[in-house]
Amino acid sequence: MLALYKTAKGVGNMELREAPVPQPKANEVLIEIKAAGICGTDVHIRHDQFPYWPPVILGHEFSGAIVEVGSEVTNFKVGDRIVGEPHTRACGKCEMCRSGNPQLCSSKRSPGWGIDGAFAKYLVMPEHLLHQIPDSMTFEEGAVVEPAANVVQDVLERGLVFANDTVVIFGPGPIGLLALMAARAGGAGKTIIVGTTVDQKMRLPVAAEIGVDEIILADQQDTVDEVMRLTHGRGADLVVEASGAPQAIATSFNVVRRMGRISQIGLTGRDEIKIPWDKAAWKVCNLYFNMSTGFSCWDRSIGLIASKKMDVRKIISHTVRLEEWERVFDLIEKQEALKVIFTFQED
């Protein structure tokens, strides 16, 4: 089978190679991948900015159908349409695993960076990490369940959205746009997204289509003044930081209301940044850090996508074959693509 590999450490070092079809163990299933999405993590791996163990097949956002089941598999069968949590090889013994947080296990080796992933025709996954998707959901939509689950956890389960909340989202990339969908689905009364003029070409028109209430251009407007004007001086109930930009992170503390909430999604790629610590203390705001996904957000995300309360089709800008990987990776880096989906289905 043809697969997209990160072949060695260093910037670049990606190529298509032939790979053997993996064989499932007793507790695993063999999945025929139907669709797989490019994540920001994949772009970071391209530039040697995220941990990985080469040579490794990239890709962890996927949907597919089961074509073979191991002898110990009891809850799934051949033909089931599924997605999967990328928490493979969590040890099951450490404090994080025992407390129901295998996504934070230090022994975890997820598909796409720790072990071979979904940018190939077939993938093996353990049964306990699988979730079934309904027939009404396309495989392309299914490939967006994983990033949607991150956002549902970070915005709805941890950051919390209460009825009529004002939610400010920094960064109108795919994750920020999914956060917008989640906030609206959770009952937000007003949504505000903060971008820059470069986002006007593709990202902000999608935000408008999703239904954002207000757009702020941080390089043309004073973000703090605008948020305070739009909230009558109160500030945001919830700030979702999805940009990873140090300036936006610092600004989050200035636009959140007293005793409000800030939920981190974006990563900076830096060892340290400056934040107004005393400002946060005086506001008594709550700051939630997030990484990966827990169990509960997966079925919740599947339901929200299936019901179109999160219409993830709006952020899928390109659906291409794996052979076009280099072109679409470049488009993502130039912000000329949103969510790119590799399709492995027959025309």
MITOR-431022 format. One line per field, with one value per residue (C-alpha): residue in three letters; chain; x, z negated, y. Coordinates in nm, 2 decimals, always signed. Each point is the difference from the previous one (the first is absolute). Layout:
% residues N
code = ALA	... .
unit = A	... .
px = X	... .
pz = Z	... .
py = Y	... .
//
This chain:
% residues 347
code = MET	LEU	ALA	LEU	TYR	LYS	THR	ALA	LYS	GLY	VAL	GLY	ASN	MET	GLU	LEU	ARG	GLU	ALA	PRO	VAL	PRO	GLN	PRO	LYS	ALA	ASN	GLU	VAL	LEU	ILE	GLU	ILE	LYS	ALA	ALA	GLY	ILE	CYS	GLY	THR	ASP	VAL	HIS	ILE	ARG	HIS	ASP	GLN	PHE	PRO	TYR	TRP	PRO	PRO	VAL	ILE	LEU	GLY	HIS	GLU	PHE	SER	GLY	ALA	ILE	VAL	GLU	VAL	GLY	SER	GLU	VAL	THR	ASN	PHE	LYS	VAL	GLY	ASP	ARG	ILE	VAL	GLY	GLU	PRO	HIS	THR	ARG	ALA	CYS	GLY	LYS	CYS	GLU	MET	CYS	ARG	SER	GLY	ASN	PRO	GLN	LEU	CYS	SER	SER	LYS	ARG	SER	PRO	GLY	TRP	GLY	ILE	ASP	GLY	ALA	PHE	ALA	LYS	TYR	LEU	VAL	MET	PRO	GLU	HIS	LEU	LEU	HIS	GLN	ILE	PRO	ASP	SER	MET	THR	PHE	GLU	GLU	GLY	ALA	VAL	VAL	GLU	PRO	ALA	ALA	ASN	VAL	VAL	GLN	ASP	VAL	LEU	GLU	ARG	GLY	LEU	VAL	PHE	ALA	ASN	ASP	THR	VAL	VAL	ILE	PHE	GLY	PRO	GLY	PRO	ILE	GLY	LEU	LEU	ALA	LEU	MET	ALA	ALA	ARG	ALA	GLY	GLY	ALA	GLY	LYS	THR	ILE	ILE	VAL	GLY	THR	THR	VAL	ASP	GLN	LYS	MET	ARG	LEU	PRO	VAL	ALA	ALA	GLU	ILE	GLY	VAL	ASP	GLU	ILE	ILE	LEU	ALA	ASP	GLN	GLN	ASP	THR	VAL	ASP	GLU	VAL	MET	ARG	LEU	THR	HIS	GLY	ARG	GLY	ALA	ASP	LEU	VAL	VAL	GLU	ALA	SER	GLY	ALA	PRO	GLN	ALA	ILE	ALA	THR	SER	PHE	ASN	VAL	VAL	ARG	ARG	MET	GLY	ARG	ILE	SER	GLN	ILE	GLY	LEU	THR	GLY	ARG	ASP	GLU	ILE	LYS	ILE	PRO	TRP	ASP	LYS	ALA	ALA	TRP	LYS	VAL	CYS	ASN	LEU	TYR	PHE	ASN	MET	SER	THR	GLY	PHE	SER	CYS	TRP	ASP	ARG	SER	ILE	GLY	LEU	ILE	ALA	SER	LYS	LYS	MET	ASP	VAL	ARG	LYS	ILE	ILE	SER	HIS	THR	VAL	ARG	LEU	GLU	GLU	TRP	GLU	ARG	VAL	PHE	ASP	LEU	ILE	GLU	LYS	GLN	GLU	ALA	LEU	LYS	VAL	ILE	PHE	THR	PHE	GLN	GLU	ASP .
unit = A	A	A	A	A	A	A	A	A	A	A	A	A	A	A	A	A	A	A	A	A	A	A	A	A	A	A	A	A	A	A	A	A	A	A	A	A	A	A	A	A	A	A	A	A	A	A	A	A	A	A	A	A	A	A	A	A	A	A	A	A	A	A	A	A	A	A	A	A	A	A	A	A	A	A	A	A	A	A	A	A	A	A	A	A	A	A	A	A	A	A	A	A	A	A	A	A	A	A	A	A	A	A	A	A	A	A	A	A	A	A	A	A	A	A	A	A	A	A	A	A	A	A	A	A	A	A	A	A	A	A	A	A	A	A	A	A	A	A	A	A	A	A	A	A	A	A	A	A	A	A	A	A	A	A	A	A	A	A	A	A	A	A	A	A	A	A	A	A	A	A	A	A	A	A	A	A	A	A	A	A	A	A	A	A	A	A	A	A	A	A	A	A	A	A	A	A	A	A	A	A	A	A	A	A	A	A	A	A	A	A	A	A	A	A	A	A	A	A	A	A	A	A	A	A	A	A	A	A	A	A	A	A	A	A	A	A	A	A	A	A	A	A	A	A	A	A	A	A	A	A	A	A	A	A	A	A	A	A	A	A	A	A	A	A	A	A	A	A	A	A	A	A	A	A	A	A	A	A	A	A	A	A	A	A	A	A	A	A	A	A	A	A	A	A	A	A	A	A	A	A	A	A	A	A	A	A	A	A	A	A	A	A	A	A	A	A	A	A	A	A	A	A	A	A	A	A	A	A	A	A	A	A	A	A	A	A	A	A	A	A	A	A	A	A	A	A .
px = +0.00	+0.11	+0.07	+0.13	+0.30	+0.21	+0.32	+0.26	+0.05	+0.04	-0.19	-0.18	+0.10	-0.35	-0.08	-0.24	+0.11	-0.14	-0.09	-0.12	-0.36	+0.00	-0.14	-0.23	+0.07	-0.26	-0.14	+0.03	-0.19	+0.12	-0.15	-0.02	+0.05	-0.26	+0.10	+0.28	+0.05	+0.32	+0.05	+0.22	+0.21	+0.08	+0.12	+0.21	+0.15	+0.09	+0.21	+0.14	-0.20	-0.19	+0.12	+0.00	+0.18	+0.11	-0.05	-0.37	-0.32	-0.16	-0.37	-0.23	-0.33	-0.18	-0.32	-0.04	-0.16	+0.10	+0.12	+0.14	-0.04	+0.24	-0.11	-0.07	-0.20	-0.37	-0.15	+0.07	-0.04	+0.11	-0.18	-0.03	+0.07	+0.23	+0.23	+0.26	+0.17	+0.37	+0.11	+0.17	+0.25	-0.10	+0.13	-0.32	+0.20	+0.11	-0.20	-0.13	-0.13	-0.15	-0.18	-0.16	+0.25	+0.19	+0.05	+0.25	+0.19	+0.37	+0.03	-0.26	+0.11	-0.27	-0.05	+0.16	+0.30	+0.07	-0.11	-0.12	-0.31	-0.29	+0.16	-0.01	-0.27	-0.01	+0.05	-0.02	-0.16	-0.09	-0.37	-0.03	+0.09	-0.27	-0.33	-0.26	-0.14	-0.35	-0.07	-0.13	+0.35	+0.24	+0.35	+0.13	-0.20	+0.12	+0.36	-0.08	-0.13	+0.35	+0.06	-0.36	+0.04	+0.29	-0.21	-0.31	+0.22	+0.19	-0.30	-0.30	+0.13	+0.29	-0.04	-0.38	-0.26	-0.31	-0.32	+0.04	+0.38	+0.22	+0.28	+0.31	+0.21	+0.36	+0.10	-0.24	+0.19	-0.17	+0.01	-0.12	-0.29	-0.09	+0.01	-0.24	-0.24	+0.03	-0.06	-0.32	-0.11	+0.06	-0.24	+0.23	-0.19	+0.27	+0.31	+0.29	+0.29	+0.34	+0.21	+0.22	-0.04	+0.17	-0.29	-0.25	+0.09	-0.13	-0.04	-0.22	-0.26	-0.05	-0.04	-0.27	-0.17	+0.01	-0.18	+0.25	-0.15	+0.30	+0.34	+0.30	+0.31	+0.29	+0.24	-0.26	-0.20	+0.08	-0.12	-0.05	-0.20	-0.22	-0.08	-0.08	-0.22	-0.18	-0.05	-0.08	+0.32	-0.06	+0.24	-0.04	-0.14	+0.23	+0.31	+0.12	+0.36	+0.04	+0.27	+0.31	+0.12	+0.17	-0.16	-0.35	+0.07	+0.10	-0.31	-0.22	+0.05	-0.11	-0.32	-0.13	-0.24	+0.06	-0.04	-0.02	+0.17	+0.28	+0.04	+0.33	+0.00	+0.29	+0.36	+0.27	+0.30	+0.21	+0.15	-0.13	-0.23	-0.10	-0.34	-0.16	+0.00	-0.12	-0.28	-0.12	+0.03	-0.20	-0.27	-0.01	-0.04	+0.02	+0.26	-0.05	+0.29	-0.10	+0.17	-0.15	-0.34	-0.18	-0.26	-0.32	+0.06	+0.01	-0.36	-0.12	+0.19	-0.14	-0.35	+0.06	+0.15	-0.27	-0.28	+0.18	+0.02	+0.37	-0.01	+0.36	-0.05	+0.04	+0.37	+0.09	+0.17	+0.18	-0.06	+0.29	+0.19	+0.31	+0.22	-0.07	+0.14	+0.27	-0.22	-0.26	+0.25	+0.14	-0.35	-0.07	+0.33	-0.10	-0.34	-0.16	-0.17	-0.20	-0.06	+0.15	-0.14	+0.18	-0.25	+0.07	-0.34	-0.06	-0.14 .
pz = +0.00	+0.06	-0.31	-0.09	-0.22	-0.21	+0.08	-0.23	-0.26	+0.14	+0.21	+0.29	+0.04	+0.12	+0.29	+0.13	-0.05	+0.05	-0.34	-0.10	-0.10	-0.39	-0.17	-0.29	-0.34	-0.20	-0.15	+0.32	+0.32	+0.35	+0.13	+0.37	-0.02	+0.20	-0.09	-0.21	-0.09	-0.02	-0.35	-0.11	-0.17	+0.33	+0.13	-0.32	+0.06	+0.35	-0.16	-0.28	-0.26	-0.17	-0.15	+0.24	+0.05	+0.37	+0.23	-0.07	+0.20	-0.08	-0.07	-0.30	+0.11	+0.19	+0.07	+0.16	+0.01	-0.18	+0.24	-0.26	-0.37	-0.25	-0.19	-0.32	+0.15	-0.12	+0.05	+0.37	+0.32	+0.36	+0.18	-0.29	+0.08	-0.27	-0.13	-0.26	-0.30	+0.06	-0.34	+0.11	-0.23	-0.31	-0.28	-0.20	-0.32	-0.08	-0.19	+0.31	+0.15	-0.33	-0.04	+0.34	+0.18	+0.24	+0.23	-0.25	-0.05	+0.05	+0.17	+0.27	+0.36	+0.22	+0.37	+0.22	-0.22	-0.25	+0.23	+0.35	+0.07	+0.24	+0.31	+0.16	+0.13	-0.32	-0.38	-0.30	-0.32	-0.33	-0.06	-0.31	+0.18	+0.27	+0.04	+0.26	+0.23	+0.15	+0.36	+0.04	-0.06	+0.30	-0.05	+0.07	-0.29	-0.21	+0.06	-0.18	-0.31	-0.17	+0.02	-0.09	-0.30	-0.11	+0.03	-0.17	-0.30	-0.02	+0.06	-0.13	-0.26	-0.15	+0.10	-0.04	+0.19	-0.19	+0.16	+0.14	-0.07	+0.21	+0.15	+0.15	+0.23	+0.10	+0.33	+0.28	+0.13	+0.01	-0.37	-0.07	+0.24	-0.17	-0.33	+0.14	+0.10	-0.34	-0.18	+0.20	-0.05	-0.38	-0.02	+0.03	+0.03	+0.18	+0.18	+0.10	+0.21	+0.01	+0.31	+0.23	+0.35	+0.15	-0.13	+0.21	+0.31	-0.12	-0.38	-0.10	+0.28	-0.14	-0.35	+0.14	+0.17	-0.33	-0.16	-0.21	-0.15	+0.01	+0.17	-0.12	+0.21	-0.26	+0.24	+0.08	-0.32	-0.38	-0.10	-0.37	+0.08	+0.25	-0.24	-0.28	+0.23	+0.12	-0.36	-0.15	-0.20	-0.16	+0.21	+0.13	-0.21	+0.18	+0.21	+0.23	+0.10	+0.32	+0.17	-0.20	+0.06	-0.30	+0.04	+0.02	-0.31	-0.19	+0.13	-0.13	-0.36	+0.10	+0.17	-0.25	-0.26	-0.37	-0.11	+0.37	+0.17	+0.25	+0.18	+0.18	+0.32	+0.21	-0.06	+0.04	+0.10	-0.25	-0.33	-0.17	+0.06	-0.20	-0.16	-0.23	-0.31	-0.25	+0.24	-0.01	-0.38	-0.04	+0.23	-0.18	+0.34	+0.06	+0.25	+0.15	+0.18	+0.24	+0.18	+0.22	-0.08	-0.27	+0.05	-0.04	+0.27	+0.28	+0.00	-0.08	+0.31	+0.22	-0.11	+0.06	+0.35	+0.10	-0.10	+0.18	-0.32	+0.10	+0.38	+0.06	+0.37	-0.01	-0.09	+0.25	+0.27	+0.20	+0.05	+0.19	+0.06	-0.21	+0.30	-0.02	-0.36	+0.07	+0.18	-0.27	-0.29	+0.17	+0.04	-0.37	-0.09	+0.23	-0.16	+0.33	-0.13	-0.32	-0.07	+0.26	+0.03	+0.17	+0.15	+0.06	+0.15	+0.36	+0.23 .
py = +0.00	+0.36	+0.20	+0.35	-0.04	+0.23	-0.18	+0.16	+0.28	+0.34	+0.26	-0.17	-0.36	-0.10	-0.23	-0.26	-0.35	-0.35	-0.16	-0.34	-0.04	-0.03	-0.31	+0.04	-0.16	-0.18	+0.32	+0.21	+0.06	+0.07	+0.32	+0.09	+0.38	+0.19	+0.36	+0.16	+0.36	+0.21	+0.14	+0.28	-0.26	-0.16	+0.34	+0.04	-0.35	+0.11	+0.28	-0.21	+0.19	-0.29	-0.33	-0.30	-0.33	-0.04	-0.17	+0.03	+0.04	+0.33	+0.07	-0.05	+0.16	-0.27	-0.19	-0.34	-0.34	-0.32	-0.27	-0.25	-0.06	-0.17	-0.31	+0.19	+0.28	-0.01	+0.34	+0.06	-0.19	+0.01	+0.28	+0.23	+0.37	+0.13	+0.27	-0.05	+0.18	+0.04	-0.13	-0.32	-0.17	+0.19	-0.22	-0.05	+0.00	+0.36	+0.25	+0.17	-0.33	-0.12	+0.33	-0.02	+0.23	-0.23	+0.29	+0.14	-0.32	+0.06	-0.34	+0.07	-0.02	+0.13	-0.09	+0.26	+0.08	-0.28	-0.29	-0.03	+0.21	+0.06	+0.15	-0.34	-0.25	-0.21	+0.06	-0.23	+0.13	-0.16	-0.06	+0.21	+0.32	-0.03	+0.19	-0.08	+0.27	+0.00	-0.08	+0.36	+0.14	+0.01	-0.14	+0.35	+0.13	-0.29	+0.10	+0.33	-0.18	+0.00	+0.38	+0.06	-0.22	+0.21	+0.31	-0.15	-0.10	+0.34	+0.23	-0.19	-0.25	+0.19	+0.37	-0.03	+0.20	+0.11	+0.13	+0.36	+0.01	+0.23	-0.21	+0.16	-0.23	+0.10	-0.16	-0.08	-0.31	-0.34	-0.05	+0.35	-0.05	-0.33	+0.19	+0.25	-0.29	-0.15	+0.32	+0.06	-0.36	+0.05	+0.30	+0.30	+0.32	+0.20	-0.13	+0.21	-0.12	+0.18	-0.03	+0.22	+0.15	-0.31	-0.21	+0.20	-0.20	-0.34	-0.04	+0.29	-0.06	-0.35	+0.14	+0.23	-0.30	-0.20	+0.29	+0.20	+0.31	+0.23	+0.00	+0.20	+0.06	+0.02	+0.17	+0.28	+0.03	+0.01	-0.34	+0.09	+0.31	-0.18	-0.29	+0.24	+0.21	-0.31	-0.13	+0.35	-0.01	-0.34	-0.22	-0.35	-0.29	-0.24	+0.07	-0.29	+0.05	-0.20	+0.20	-0.08	+0.36	+0.15	+0.34	-0.16	-0.21	+0.32	+0.18	-0.28	+0.11	+0.35	-0.09	-0.27	+0.12	-0.02	-0.36	-0.10	-0.29	-0.04	-0.33	-0.07	-0.20	+0.15	-0.07	+0.27	-0.22	+0.19	-0.08	+0.32	+0.29	+0.31	+0.01	+0.26	-0.22	+0.27	+0.10	-0.36	-0.01	+0.33	-0.14	-0.33	-0.16	-0.38	-0.12	-0.35	-0.17	-0.28	-0.28	-0.28	-0.15	-0.20	-0.26	+0.19	+0.27	-0.26	-0.12	+0.36	+0.13	-0.28	+0.10	+0.37	-0.07	-0.24	+0.24	+0.28	+0.21	+0.00	+0.01	-0.10	+0.00	+0.38	-0.03	-0.27	+0.20	-0.28	-0.37	-0.15	-0.32	-0.09	+0.06	+0.38	+0.02	+0.25	+0.25	+0.00	+0.02	+0.31	+0.14	-0.04	+0.17	+0.29	+0.02	-0.08	-0.31	-0.08	-0.36	-0.23	-0.36	-0.28	-0.24	-0.37	-0.07	-0.11	+0.27 .
//
